Amino acid sequence: MNRREFVNESVWLAAGAAVVCSVGPGLSAQTKGTPVRRPDRYSDSLIFERKAFAWPGGKTLAIWIIPNVEVWDFHSAAGVAISPPAGNVVPDIINYAWREYGMRVGLWRIADALDSLGLRATVALNSGVCQAFPQAIEQMKKRRWEFMGHGITNSATLANLSLEEERQTIREALHTIEQATGERPRGWLGPGLVETFNTPDVLAEEGVQYVGDWNNDDQPYLMKVKSGKLFSLPYCMELNDINLLSRHAYTGEQYLQALTDQFETLHAESERTAKVMGIPLHPFLAGQPLYTRYLQQALAHMQTRERVWFTTGSEIIKAYEQLHAS
């Protein structure tokens, strides 16, 4: 069985299991008159109801590039497994080493590609990288990449943390990155995009301005928090290289086509109103030799088009807030 067949069979097995288990753990049967619970974190605004706007300089499509720069606990199986055999195996050499390739080689192949095009990135950074790979931090700083918080390590998420534990975890991650880079992160992406019911409130309390966890729009929007101000910024999960290159086993040419299709649709739609396109990257995937050249080709194609603004997360939110100040 090849890799694509393995992935496809796994998907069908998972779907079959879902059909068999009509009511799974944490779910309950619907009863008449039971209201559907909503997150109550944003207004239910449909995109055709909003006032049209454009980005600074008459640009209409903002593109931000998001390398996930991460570190894992060698003595934990959590957050590592991507390739079969996946399971609670410690040490999980095949997966740990695969992930480490991103830091040792893949990230710098991506950096060279972005350098050749004069593009900056917004790094989703595990704060543990600051201690484990300080030389990597210096190289990213030289490129004037933006840093946003991404937890301490991808071996641990925010799931099931108490309010105080979560506050301390977020505070520690932000402080460590600030000490290493000289600037406090203005953005946040949860490890595994995991949040608790308290996460947006804690982020806003700690001065974070935007979060990439809520992938339900093509535009930024203001979130509802207890204090401070927090915006959601589209991270674009459909383009996540973990989905496309690992789970769906795309070839380099298919990856190029996916990036191009996403761009062309959003670029055309942005003639009516501004849009955002995120490009999530994991260096152990998009930084592999068979993929980076296609990423570079896609970005070069995007640069040939008018009305395109390559930028960073905080610059998008700054512009959005100014445009919607009234």
Buried (B, 14 or more C-beta within 10 A) or exposed (E): EEEEEEBBEEEEEEEEEEEEEEEEEEEEEEEEEEEEEEEEBBEEEEEEEEEEEBBEEEBBBBBBBBBBBBBBBEEBBBBBBBBEEBEEBBEBEBBBEBBBBBBBBBBBBBBEBBEEEEBBBBBBBBBBBBEEBEEBBEEBBEEEBBBBBBBBBBBBBBEEBEEEEBBEBBBBBBBBBBEBBEEBBBBBBBBBBBBBEBBBBBBBBBEBBBBBBBBEBBBBBBBEBEEBBBBBBBBBBEBBBBBBBBBBBBEBEBBBBBBBEBBEEBBEBBEEBBBBBBBBBBBBBBBBEEBBEBBBBBBEBBEEEEBBBBBBBBBBBBBBBEBBEE
